[in-house]
Amino acid sequence: MFFKHAFRRSQLIEFEPEFLQVGATSVRVRFVQNPRSRRLIVRLSRDGTVRVTFPTRATKSHARE
């Protein structure tokens, strides 16, 4: 019974994507709150989208800084 909850996939909270102006181009930024995350992670995908993953103890405004 205990292991049933230990291996359950955590709930990700995805926010509405935002756009950031960098020079002449605008970059899509996705903010995702993950309860299993320990630190702030910034990833850049091949299509140019930025994904910012942050733990639940942090706020979205903190991740935007």
Predicted model as a PDB file, atoms N, CA, C, CB and O in Angstrom, pLDDT in the B-factor column:
MODEL        1                                                                  
ATOM      1  N   MET A   1       0.814  -1.188   0.000  1.00 45.00           N  
ATOM      2  CA  MET A   1       0.000   0.000   0.000  1.00 45.00           C  
ATOM      3  C   MET A   1       0.862   1.258   0.000  1.00 45.00           C  
ATOM      4  CB  MET A   1      -0.929  -0.005   1.194  1.00 45.00           C  
ATOM      5  O   MET A   1       0.523   2.231  -0.673  1.00 45.00           O  
ATOM      6  N   PHE A   2       1.951   1.259   0.728  1.00 47.00           N  
ATOM      7  CA  PHE A   2       2.827   2.425   0.790  1.00 47.00           C  
ATOM      8  C   PHE A   2       3.455   2.716  -0.570  1.00 47.00           C  
ATOM      9  CB  PHE A   2       3.921   2.213   1.838  1.00 47.00           C  
ATOM     10  O   PHE A   2       3.558   3.878  -0.963  1.00 47.00           O  
ATOM     11  N   PHE A   3       3.873   1.681  -1.291  1.00 49.00           N  
ATOM     12  CA  PHE A   3       4.552   1.868  -2.567  1.00 49.00           C  
ATOM     13  C   PHE A   3       3.633   2.413  -3.652  1.00 49.00           C  
ATOM     14  CB  PHE A   3       5.148   0.567  -3.021  1.00 49.00           C  
ATOM     15  O   PHE A   3       4.095   2.990  -4.637  1.00 49.00           O  
ATOM     16  N   LYS A   4       2.359   2.230  -3.468  1.00 50.00           N  
ATOM     17  CA  LYS A   4       1.400   2.739  -4.433  1.00 50.00           C  
ATOM     18  C   LYS A   4       1.518   4.265  -4.560  1.00 50.00           C  
ATOM     19  CB  LYS A   4      -0.030   2.341  -4.025  1.00 50.00           C  
ATOM     20  O   LYS A   4       1.418   4.808  -5.660  1.00 50.00           O  
ATOM     21  N   HIS A   5       1.728   4.946  -3.438  1.00 51.00           N  
ATOM     22  CA  HIS A   5       1.850   6.396  -3.444  1.00 51.00           C  
ATOM     23  C   HIS A   5       3.274   6.857  -3.723  1.00 51.00           C  
ATOM     24  CB  HIS A   5       1.382   6.955  -2.127  1.00 51.00           C  
ATOM     25  O   HIS A   5       3.476   7.963  -4.225  1.00 51.00           O  
ATOM     26  N   ALA A   6       4.252   6.038  -3.409  1.00 53.00           N  
ATOM     27  CA  ALA A   6       5.643   6.440  -3.597  1.00 53.00           C  
ATOM     28  C   ALA A   6       6.018   6.555  -5.069  1.00 53.00           C  
ATOM     29  CB  ALA A   6       6.562   5.454  -2.912  1.00 53.00           C  
ATOM     30  O   ALA A   6       6.878   7.364  -5.417  1.00 53.00           O  
ATOM     31  N   PHE A   7       5.406   5.777  -5.929  1.00 51.00           N  
ATOM     32  CA  PHE A   7       5.770   5.778  -7.338  1.00 51.00           C  
ATOM     33  C   PHE A   7       4.746   6.491  -8.217  1.00 51.00           C  
ATOM     34  CB  PHE A   7       5.946   4.365  -7.814  1.00 51.00           C  
ATOM     35  O   PHE A   7       4.811   6.415  -9.444  1.00 51.00           O  
ATOM     36  N   ARG A   8       3.814   7.172  -7.591  1.00 56.00           N  
ATOM     37  CA  ARG A   8       2.806   7.904  -8.341  1.00 56.00           C  
ATOM     38  C   ARG A   8       3.447   9.124  -8.998  1.00 56.00           C  
ATOM     39  CB  ARG A   8       1.636   8.327  -7.423  1.00 56.00           C  
ATOM     40  O   ARG A   8       4.282   9.799  -8.396  1.00 56.00           O  
ATOM     41  N   ARG A   9       3.051   9.394 -10.224  1.00 60.00           N  
ATOM     42  CA  ARG A   9       3.600  10.547 -10.942  1.00 60.00           C  
ATOM     43  C   ARG A   9       3.137  11.843 -10.270  1.00 60.00           C  
ATOM     44  CB  ARG A   9       3.168  10.523 -12.440  1.00 60.00           C  
ATOM     45  O   ARG A   9       1.962  11.997  -9.935  1.00 60.00           O  
ATOM     46  N   SER A  10       4.065  12.755 -10.082  1.00 66.00           N  
ATOM     47  CA  SER A  10       3.722  14.015  -9.425  1.00 66.00           C  
ATOM     48  C   SER A  10       2.882  14.895 -10.341  1.00 66.00           C  
ATOM     49  CB  SER A  10       4.992  14.760  -8.997  1.00 66.00           C  
ATOM     50  O   SER A  10       2.925  14.763 -11.564  1.00 66.00           O  
ATOM     51  N   GLN A  11       2.137  15.774  -9.744  1.00 84.00           N  
ATOM     52  CA  GLN A  11       1.266  16.662 -10.496  1.00 84.00           C  
ATOM     53  C   GLN A  11       2.025  17.917 -10.909  1.00 84.00           C  
ATOM     54  CB  GLN A  11       0.026  17.030  -9.670  1.00 84.00           C  
ATOM     55  O   GLN A  11       2.481  18.679 -10.057  1.00 84.00           O  
ATOM     56  N   LEU A  12       2.159  18.130 -12.205  1.00 85.00           N  
ATOM     57  CA  LEU A  12       2.783  19.332 -12.731  1.00 85.00           C  
ATOM     58  C   LEU A  12       1.719  20.405 -12.893  1.00 85.00           C  
ATOM     59  CB  LEU A  12       3.498  19.049 -14.078  1.00 85.00           C  
ATOM     60  O   LEU A  12       0.598  20.126 -13.318  1.00 85.00           O  
ATOM     61  N   ILE A  13       2.076  21.618 -12.554  1.00 87.00           N  
ATOM     62  CA  ILE A  13       1.175  22.744 -12.730  1.00 87.00           C  
ATOM     63  C   ILE A  13       1.767  23.629 -13.823  1.00 87.00           C  
ATOM     64  CB  ILE A  13       0.968  23.541 -11.386  1.00 87.00           C  
ATOM     65  O   ILE A  13       2.805  24.261 -13.629  1.00 87.00           O  
ATOM     66  N   GLU A  14       1.095  23.667 -14.974  1.00 89.00           N  
ATOM     67  CA  GLU A  14       1.574  24.484 -16.087  1.00 89.00           C  
ATOM     68  C   GLU A  14       0.781  25.781 -16.141  1.00 89.00           C  
ATOM     69  CB  GLU A  14       1.459  23.718 -17.429  1.00 89.00           C  
ATOM     70  O   GLU A  14      -0.446  25.783 -16.048  1.00 89.00           O  
ATOM     71  N   PHE A  15       1.506  26.882 -16.293  1.00 89.00           N  
ATOM     72  CA  PHE A  15       0.897  28.190 -16.389  1.00 89.00           C  
ATOM     73  C   PHE A  15       0.749  28.585 -17.855  1.00 89.00           C  
ATOM     74  CB  PHE A  15       1.727  29.232 -15.624  1.00 89.00           C  
ATOM     75  O   PHE A  15       1.337  27.963 -18.740  1.00 89.00           O  
ATOM     76  N   GLU A  16      -0.027  29.606 -18.096  1.00 91.00           N  
ATOM     77  CA  GLU A  16      -0.213  30.131 -19.447  1.00 91.00           C  
ATOM     78  C   GLU A  16       1.137  30.612 -19.992  1.00 91.00           C  
ATOM     79  CB  GLU A  16      -1.259  31.291 -19.455  1.00 91.00           C  
ATOM     80  O   GLU A  16       1.857  31.323 -19.291  1.00 91.00           O  
ATOM     81  N   PRO A  17       1.497  30.236 -21.239  1.00 91.00           N  
ATOM     82  CA  PRO A  17       2.786  30.672 -21.786  1.00 91.00           C  
ATOM     83  C   PRO A  17       2.848  32.193 -21.934  1.00 91.00           C  
ATOM     84  CB  PRO A  17       3.038  30.006 -23.143  1.00 91.00           C  
ATOM     85  O   PRO A  17       1.845  32.855 -22.199  1.00 91.00           O  
ATOM     86  N   GLU A  18       4.043  32.716 -21.756  1.00 93.00           N  
ATOM     87  CA  GLU A  18       4.286  34.148 -21.914  1.00 93.00           C  
ATOM     88  C   GLU A  18       5.300  34.344 -23.026  1.00 93.00           C  
ATOM     89  CB  GLU A  18       4.785  34.792 -20.583  1.00 93.00           C  
ATOM     90  O   GLU A  18       5.991  33.406 -23.422  1.00 93.00           O  
ATOM     91  N   PHE A  19       5.383  35.560 -23.525  1.00 94.00           N  
ATOM     92  CA  PHE A  19       6.351  35.875 -24.568  1.00 94.00           C  
ATOM     93  C   PHE A  19       7.304  36.942 -24.056  1.00 94.00           C  
ATOM     94  CB  PHE A  19       5.643  36.345 -25.865  1.00 94.00           C  
ATOM     95  O   PHE A  19       6.886  37.938 -23.464  1.00 94.00           O  
ATOM     96  N   LEU A  20       8.596  36.717 -24.294  1.00 91.00           N  
ATOM     97  CA  LEU A  20       9.641  37.616 -23.857  1.00 91.00           C  
ATOM     98  C   LEU A  20      10.312  38.200 -25.090  1.00 91.00           C  
ATOM     99  CB  LEU A  20      10.667  36.889 -22.947  1.00 91.00           C  
ATOM    100  O   LEU A  20      10.684  37.461 -26.001  1.00 91.00           O  
ATOM    101  N   GLN A  21      10.471  39.507 -25.129  1.00 93.00           N  
ATOM    102  CA  GLN A  21      11.103  40.168 -26.270  1.00 93.00           C  
ATOM    103  C   GLN A  21      12.611  40.147 -26.090  1.00 93.00           C  
ATOM    104  CB  GLN A  21      10.591  41.622 -26.427  1.00 93.00           C  
ATOM    105  O   GLN A  21      13.132  40.713 -25.129  1.00 93.00           O  
ATOM    106  N   VAL A  22      13.320  39.494 -27.017  1.00 89.00           N  
ATOM    107  CA  VAL A  22      14.785  39.424 -27.008  1.00 89.00           C  
ATOM    108  C   VAL A  22      15.266  39.985 -28.334  1.00 89.00           C  
ATOM    109  CB  VAL A  22      15.307  37.947 -26.785  1.00 89.00           C  
ATOM    110  O   VAL A  22      15.186  39.320 -29.367  1.00 89.00           O  
ATOM    111  N   GLY A  23      15.762  41.206 -28.299  1.00 93.00           N  
ATOM    112  CA  GLY A  23      16.171  41.852 -29.545  1.00 93.00           C  
ATOM    113  C   GLY A  23      14.959  42.084 -30.424  1.00 93.00           C  
ATOM    114  O   GLY A  23      13.975  42.687 -29.997  1.00 93.00           O  
ATOM    115  N   ALA A  24      15.038  41.600 -31.656  1.00 94.00           N  
ATOM    116  CA  ALA A  24      13.930  41.763 -32.600  1.00 94.00           C  
ATOM    117  C   ALA A  24      12.974  40.574 -32.589  1.00 94.00           C  
ATOM    118  CB  ALA A  24      14.471  41.964 -34.000  1.00 94.00           C  
ATOM    119  O   ALA A  24      11.939  40.615 -33.255  1.00 94.00           O  
ATOM    120  N   THR A  25      13.298  39.521 -31.848  1.00 92.00           N  
ATOM    121  CA  THR A  25      12.454  38.329 -31.828  1.00 92.00           C  
ATOM    122  C   THR A  25      11.756  38.173 -30.482  1.00 92.00           C  
ATOM    123  CB  THR A  25      13.283  37.083 -32.136  1.00 92.00           C  
ATOM    124  O   THR A  25      12.241  38.650 -29.456  1.00 92.00           O  
ATOM    125  N   SER A  26      10.614  37.498 -30.506  1.00 94.00           N  
ATOM    126  CA  SER A  26       9.927  37.189 -29.250  1.00 94.00           C  
ATOM    127  C   SER A  26      10.066  35.695 -28.980  1.00 94.00           C  
ATOM    128  CB  SER A  26       8.416  37.612 -29.306  1.00 94.00           C  
ATOM    129  O   SER A  26       9.930  34.868 -29.883  1.00 94.00           O  
ATOM    130  N   VAL A  27      10.339  35.368 -27.723  1.00 94.00           N  
ATOM    131  CA  VAL A  27      10.595  33.995 -27.309  1.00 94.00           C  
ATOM    132  C   VAL A  27       9.445  33.551 -26.409  1.00 94.00           C  
ATOM    133  CB  VAL A  27      11.975  33.867 -26.573  1.00 94.00           C  
ATOM    134  O   VAL A  27       9.044  34.274 -25.498  1.00 94.00           O  
ATOM    135  N   ARG A  28       8.922  32.360 -26.671  1.00 96.00           N  
ATOM    136  CA  ARG A  28       7.841  31.797 -25.856  1.00 96.00           C  
ATOM    137  C   ARG A  28       8.449  31.185 -24.596  1.00 96.00           C  
ATOM    138  CB  ARG A  28       7.021  30.724 -26.658  1.00 96.00           C  
ATOM    139  O   ARG A  28       9.405  30.413 -24.677  1.00 96.00           O  
ATOM    140  N   VAL A  29       7.896  31.530 -23.435  1.00 95.00           N  
ATOM    141  CA  VAL A  29       8.381  31.031 -22.148  1.00 95.00           C  
ATOM    142  C   VAL A  29       7.250  30.287 -21.460  1.00 95.00           C  
ATOM    143  CB  VAL A  29       8.909  32.193 -21.250  1.00 95.00           C  
ATOM    144  O   VAL A  29       6.171  30.839 -21.246  1.00 95.00           O  
ATOM    145  N   ARG A  30       7.503  29.018 -21.112  1.00 95.00           N  
ATOM    146  CA  ARG A  30       6.526  28.191 -20.387  1.00 95.00           C  
ATOM    147  C   ARG A  30       7.013  28.010 -18.951  1.00 95.00           C  
ATOM    148  CB  ARG A  30       6.324  26.796 -21.089  1.00 95.00           C  
ATOM    149  O   ARG A  30       8.160  27.627 -18.723  1.00 95.00           O  
ATOM    150  N   PHE A  31       6.142  28.285 -17.988  1.00 94.00           N  
ATOM    151  CA  PHE A  31       6.453  28.097 -16.577  1.00 94.00           C  
ATOM    152  C   PHE A  31       5.736  26.854 -16.085  1.00 94.00           C  
ATOM    153  CB  PHE A  31       6.049  29.340 -15.737  1.00 94.00           C  
ATOM    154  O   PHE A  31       4.528  26.707 -16.272  1.00 94.00           O  
ATOM    155  N   VAL A  32       6.496  25.949 -15.449  1.00 93.00           N  
ATOM    156  CA  VAL A  32       5.945  24.689 -14.937  1.00 93.00           C  
ATOM    157  C   VAL A  32       6.376  24.540 -13.485  1.00 93.00           C  
ATOM    158  CB  VAL A  32       6.421  23.459 -15.797  1.00 93.00           C  
ATOM    159  O   VAL A  32       7.563  24.622 -13.168  1.00 93.00           O  
ATOM    160  N   GLN A  33       5.404  24.320 -12.607  1.00 92.00           N  
ATOM    161  CA  GLN A  33       5.697  24.092 -11.195  1.00 92.00           C  
ATOM    162  C   GLN A  33       5.646  22.596 -10.936  1.00 92.00           C  
ATOM    163  CB  GLN A  33       4.695  24.858 -10.270  1.00 92.00           C  
ATOM    164  O   GLN A  33       4.634  21.947 -11.199  1.00 92.00           O  
ATOM    165  N   ASN A  34       6.746  22.049 -10.417  1.00 91.00           N  
ATOM    166  CA  ASN A  34       6.870  20.616 -10.189  1.00 91.00           C  
ATOM    167  C   ASN A  34       7.176  20.359  -8.713  1.00 91.00           C  
ATOM    168  CB  ASN A  34       7.974  20.006 -11.095  1.00 91.00           C  
ATOM    169  O   ASN A  34       8.180  20.861  -8.210  1.00 91.00           O  
ATOM    170  N   PRO A  35       6.353  19.603  -8.013  1.00 89.00           N  
ATOM    171  CA  PRO A  35       6.604  19.341  -6.594  1.00 89.00           C  
ATOM    172  C   PRO A  35       7.890  18.552  -6.331  1.00 89.00           C  
ATOM    173  CB  PRO A  35       5.440  18.593  -6.013  1.00 89.00           C  
ATOM    174  O   PRO A  35       8.441  18.633  -5.233  1.00 89.00           O  
ATOM    175  N   ARG A  36       8.368  17.805  -7.300  1.00 88.00           N  
ATOM    176  CA  ARG A  36       9.592  17.020  -7.106  1.00 88.00           C  
ATOM    177  C   ARG A  36      10.859  17.797  -7.437  1.00 88.00           C  
ATOM    178  CB  ARG A  36       9.538  15.774  -7.952  1.00 88.00           C  
ATOM    179  O   ARG A  36      11.965  17.318  -7.191  1.00 88.00           O  
ATOM    180  N   SER A  37      10.702  18.982  -7.987  1.00 89.00           N  
ATOM    181  CA  SER A  37      11.856  19.800  -8.354  1.00 89.00           C  
ATOM    182  C   SER A  37      12.534  20.350  -7.101  1.00 89.00           C  
ATOM    183  CB  SER A  37      11.429  20.954  -9.285  1.00 89.00           C  
ATOM    184  O   SER A  37      11.863  20.711  -6.134  1.00 89.00           O  
ATOM    185  N   ARG A  38      13.845  20.411  -7.122  1.00 92.00           N  
ATOM    186  CA  ARG A  38      14.603  20.937  -5.988  1.00 92.00           C  
ATOM    187  C   ARG A  38      15.167  22.321  -6.252  1.00 92.00           C  
ATOM    188  CB  ARG A  38      15.725  19.998  -5.639  1.00 92.00           C  
ATOM    189  O   ARG A  38      15.500  23.051  -5.319  1.00 92.00           O  
ATOM    190  N   ARG A  39      15.270  22.677  -7.507  1.00 93.00           N  
ATOM    191  CA  ARG A  39      15.857  23.960  -7.877  1.00 93.00           C  
ATOM    192  C   ARG A  39      15.194  24.487  -9.133  1.00 93.00           C  
ATOM    193  CB  ARG A  39      17.375  23.831  -8.085  1.00 93.00           C  
ATOM    194  O   ARG A  39      14.388  23.793  -9.753  1.00 93.00           O  
ATOM    195  N   LEU A  40      15.522  25.691  -9.504  1.00 94.00           N  
ATOM    196  CA  LEU A  40      15.012  26.314 -10.711  1.00 94.00           C  
ATOM    197  C   LEU A  40      15.795  25.792 -11.911  1.00 94.00           C  
ATOM    198  CB  LEU A  40      15.102  27.859 -10.618  1.00 94.00           C  
ATOM    199  O   LEU A  40      17.025  25.823 -11.903  1.00 94.00           O  
ATOM    200  N   ILE A  41      15.102  25.314 -12.940  1.00 95.00           N  
ATOM    201  CA  ILE A  41      15.749  24.767 -14.137  1.00 95.00           C  
ATOM    202  C   ILE A  41      15.224  25.512 -15.353  1.00 95.00           C  
ATOM    203  CB  ILE A  41      15.492  23.228 -14.273  1.00 95.00           C  
ATOM    204  O   ILE A  41      14.013  25.646 -15.529  1.00 95.00           O  
ATOM    205  N   VAL A  42      16.131  25.997 -16.191  1.00 95.00           N  
ATOM    206  CA  VAL A  42      15.766  26.693 -17.423  1.00 95.00           C  
ATOM    207  C   VAL A  42      16.281  25.864 -18.591  1.00 95.00           C  
ATOM    208  CB  VAL A  42      16.347  28.155 -17.459  1.00 95.00           C  
ATOM    209  O   VAL A  42      17.474  25.576 -18.678  1.00 95.00           O  
ATOM    210  N   ARG A  43      15.373  25.482 -19.490  1.00 96.00           N  
ATOM    211  CA  ARG A  43      15.742  24.667 -20.646  1.00 96.00           C  
ATOM    212  C   ARG A  43      15.303  25.362 -21.925  1.00 96.00           C  
ATOM    213  CB  ARG A  43      15.114  23.257 -20.552  1.00 96.00           C  
ATOM    214  O   ARG A  43      14.263  26.020 -21.960  1.00 96.00           O  
ATOM    215  N   LEU A  44      16.091  25.214 -22.960  1.00 95.00           N  
ATOM    216  CA  LEU A  44      15.774  25.772 -24.271  1.00 95.00           C  
ATOM    217  C   LEU A  44      15.557  24.619 -25.237  1.00 95.00           C  
ATOM    218  CB  LEU A  44      16.905  26.725 -24.777  1.00 95.00           C  
ATOM    219  O   LEU A  44      16.445  23.784 -25.416  1.00 95.00           O  
ATOM    220  N   SER A  45      14.375  24.564 -25.866  1.00 94.00           N  
ATOM    221  CA  SER A  45      14.080  23.479 -26.804  1.00 94.00           C  
ATOM    222  C   SER A  45      14.557  23.850 -28.207  1.00 94.00           C  
ATOM    223  CB  SER A  45      12.565  23.164 -26.817  1.00 94.00           C  
ATOM    224  O   SER A  45      14.968  24.982 -28.460  1.00 94.00           O  
ATOM    225  N   ARG A  46      14.495  22.891 -29.096  1.00 95.00           N  
ATOM    226  CA  ARG A  46      14.962  23.119 -30.471  1.00 95.00           C  
ATOM    227  C   ARG A  46      14.129  24.139 -31.229  1.00 95.00           C  
ATOM    228  CB  ARG A  46      14.962  21.824 -31.231  1.00 95.00           C  
ATOM    229  O   ARG A  46      14.632  24.820 -32.123  1.00 95.00           O  
ATOM    230  N   ASP A  47      12.856  24.243 -30.871  1.00 93.00           N  
ATOM    231  CA  ASP A  47      12.007  25.217 -31.563  1.00 93.00           C  
ATOM    232  C   ASP A  47      12.125  26.622 -30.972  1.00 93.00           C  
ATOM    233  CB  ASP A  47      10.559  24.766 -31.513  1.00 93.00           C  
ATOM    234  O   ASP A  47      11.450  27.543 -31.431  1.00 93.00           O  
ATOM    235  N   GLY A  48      12.977  26.793 -29.956  1.00 91.00           N  
ATOM    236  CA  GLY A  48      13.225  28.115 -29.382  1.00 91.00           C  
ATOM    237  C   GLY A  48      12.379  28.437 -28.169  1.00 91.00           C  
ATOM    238  O   GLY A  48      12.465  29.543 -27.636  1.00 91.00           O  
ATOM    239  N   THR A  49      11.562  27.496 -27.720  1.00 95.00           N  
ATOM    240  CA  THR A  49      10.737  27.711 -26.535  1.00 95.00           C  
ATOM    241  C   THR A  49      11.579  27.517 -25.280  1.00 95.00           C  
ATOM    242  CB  THR A  49       9.521  26.753 -26.529  1.00 95.00           C  
ATOM    243  O   THR A  49      12.373  26.581 -25.191  1.00 95.00           O  
ATOM    244  N   VAL A  50      11.396  28.408 -24.318  1.00 95.00           N  
ATOM    245  CA  VAL A  50      12.094  28.306 -23.035  1.00 95.00           C  
ATOM    246  C   VAL A  50      11.127  27.705 -22.025  1.00 95.00           C  
ATOM    247  CB  VAL A  50      12.625  29.707 -22.549  1.00 95.00           C  
ATOM    248  O   VAL A  50       9.988  28.157 -21.910  1.00 95.00           O  
ATOM    249  N   ARG A  51      11.579  26.679 -21.287  1.00 95.00           N  
ATOM    250  CA  ARG A  51      10.768  26.063 -20.230  1.00 95.00           C  
ATOM    251  C   ARG A  51      11.468  26.306 -18.901  1.00 95.00           C  
ATOM    252  CB  ARG A  51      10.555  24.522 -20.485  1.00 95.00           C  
ATOM    253  O   ARG A  51      12.626  25.932 -18.716  1.00 95.00           O  
ATOM    254  N   VAL A  52      10.751  26.936 -17.981  1.00 95.00           N  
ATOM    255  CA  VAL A  52      11.275  27.215 -16.647  1.00 95.00           C  
ATOM    256  C   VAL A  52      10.521  26.315 -15.674  1.00 95.00           C  
ATOM    257  CB  VAL A  52      11.121  28.745 -16.262  1.00 95.00           C  
ATOM    258  O   VAL A  52       9.309  26.453 -15.508  1.00 95.00           O  
ATOM    259  N   THR A  53      11.240  25.388 -15.028  1.00 94.00           N  
ATOM    260  CA  THR A  53      10.650  24.478 -14.046  1.00 94.00           C  
ATOM    261  C   THR A  53      11.106  24.924 -12.663  1.00 94.00           C  
ATOM    262  CB  THR A  53      11.057  22.984 -14.324  1.00 94.00           C  
ATOM    263  O   THR A  53      12.293  25.159 -12.437  1.00 94.00           O  
ATOM    264  N   PHE A  54      10.151  25.040 -11.738  1.00 93.00           N  
ATOM    265  CA  PHE A  54      10.504  25.489 -10.399  1.00 93.00           C  
ATOM    266  C   PHE A  54       9.721  24.688  -9.371  1.00 93.00           C  
ATOM    267  CB  PHE A  54      10.234  26.999 -10.234  1.00 93.00           C  
ATOM    268  O   PHE A  54       8.646  24.172  -9.676  1.00 93.00           O  
ATOM    269  N   PRO A  55      10.257  24.577  -8.134  1.00 92.00           N  
ATOM    270  CA  PRO A  55       9.583  23.787  -7.097  1.00 92.00           C  
ATOM    271  C   PRO A  55       8.350  24.500  -6.553  1.00 92.00           C  
ATOM    272  CB  PRO A  55      10.548  23.484  -5.954  1.00 92.00           C  
ATOM    273  O   PRO A  55       8.150  25.690  -6.799  1.00 92.00           O  
ATOM    274  N   THR A  56       7.527  23.763  -5.815  1.00 88.00           N  
ATOM    275  CA  THR A  56       6.291  24.332  -5.277  1.00 88.00           C  
ATOM    276  C   THR A  56       6.558  25.365  -4.195  1.00 88.00           C  
ATOM    277  CB  THR A  56       5.411  23.234  -4.725  1.00 88.00           C  
ATOM    278  O   THR A  56       5.706  26.218  -3.949  1.00 88.00           O  
ATOM    279  N   ARG A  57       7.693  25.315  -3.553  1.00 88.00           N  
ATOM    280  CA  ARG A  57       7.980  26.304  -2.508  1.00 88.00           C  
ATOM    281  C   ARG A  57       8.344  27.669  -3.087  1.00 88.00           C  
ATOM    282  CB  ARG A  57       9.110  25.809  -1.620  1.00 88.00           C  
ATOM    283  O   ARG A  57       8.387  28.658  -2.356  1.00 88.00           O  
ATOM    284  N   ALA A  58       8.607  27.731  -4.392  1.00 88.00           N  
ATOM    285  CA  ALA A  58       8.896  28.995  -5.061  1.00 88.00           C  
ATOM    286  C   ALA A  58       7.634  29.514  -5.747  1.00 88.00           C  
ATOM    287  CB  ALA A  58      10.046  28.825  -6.087  1.00 88.00           C  
ATOM    288  O   ALA A  58       6.681  28.766  -5.961  1.00 88.00           O  
ATOM    289  N   THR A  59       7.638  30.785  -6.083  1.00 86.00           N  
ATOM    290  CA  THR A  59       6.492  31.380  -6.750  1.00 86.00           C  
ATOM    291  C   THR A  59       6.850  31.659  -8.215  1.00 86.00           C  
ATOM    292  CB  THR A  59       6.048  32.685  -6.025  1.00 86.00           C  
ATOM    293  O   THR A  59       8.021  31.664  -8.596  1.00 86.00           O  
ATOM    294  N   LYS A  60       5.828  31.888  -9.011  1.00 86.00           N  
ATOM    295  CA  LYS A  60       6.057  32.189 -10.425  1.00 86.00           C  
ATOM    296  C   LYS A  60       6.792  33.509 -10.578  1.00 86.00           C  
ATOM    297  CB  LYS A  60       4.728  32.231 -11.193  1.00 86.00           C  
ATOM    298  O   LYS A  60       7.635  33.643 -11.466  1.00 86.00           O  
ATOM    299  N   SER A  61       6.495  34.475  -9.744  1.00 87.00           N  
ATOM    300  CA  SER A  61       7.195  35.759  -9.830  1.00 87.00           C  
ATOM    301  C   SER A  61       8.680  35.593  -9.491  1.00 87.00           C  
ATOM    302  CB  SER A  61       6.544  36.790  -8.883  1.00 87.00           C  
ATOM    303  O   SER A  61       9.525  36.289 -10.053  1.00 87.00           O  
ATOM    304  N   HIS A  62       8.992  34.692  -8.591  1.00 86.00           N  
ATOM    305  CA  HIS A  62      10.396  34.396  -8.277  1.00 86.00           C  
ATOM    306  C   HIS A  62      11.067  33.731  -9.483  1.00 86.00           C  
ATOM    307  CB  HIS A  62      10.501  33.478  -7.018  1.00 86.00           C  
ATOM    308  O   HIS A  62      12.225  34.022  -9.782  1.00 86.00           O  
ATOM    309  N   ALA A  63      10.361  32.859 -10.163  1.00 86.00           N  
ATOM    310  CA  ALA A  63      10.916  32.170 -11.336  1.00 86.00           C  
ATOM    311  C   ALA A  63      11.116  33.153 -12.499  1.00 86.00           C  
ATOM    312  CB  ALA A  63       9.985  31.007 -11.770  1.00 86.00           C  
ATOM    313  O   ALA A  63      12.020  32.966 -13.314  1.00 86.00           O  
ATOM    314  N   ARG A  64      10.290  34.183 -12.581  1.00 85.00           N  
ATOM    315  CA  ARG A  64      10.419  35.169 -13.659  1.00 85.00           C  
ATOM    316  C   ARG A  64      11.652  36.034 -13.504  1.00 85.00           C  
ATOM    317  CB  ARG A  64       9.193  36.047 -13.711  1.00 85.00           C  
ATOM    318  O   ARG A  64      12.161  36.559 -14.494  1.00 85.00           O  
ATOM    319  N   GLU A  65      12.152  36.199 -12.268  1.00 82.00           N  
ATOM    320  CA  GLU A  65      13.347  37.010 -12.021  1.00 82.00           C  
ATOM    321  C   GLU A  65      14.517  36.310 -12.623  1.00 82.00           C  
ATOM    322  CB  GLU A  65      13.578  37.262 -10.515  1.00 82.00           C  
ATOM    323  O   GLU A  65      15.641  36.805 -12.543  1.00 82.00           O  
TER     324      GLU A  65                                                      
ENDMDL                                                                          
END                                                                             
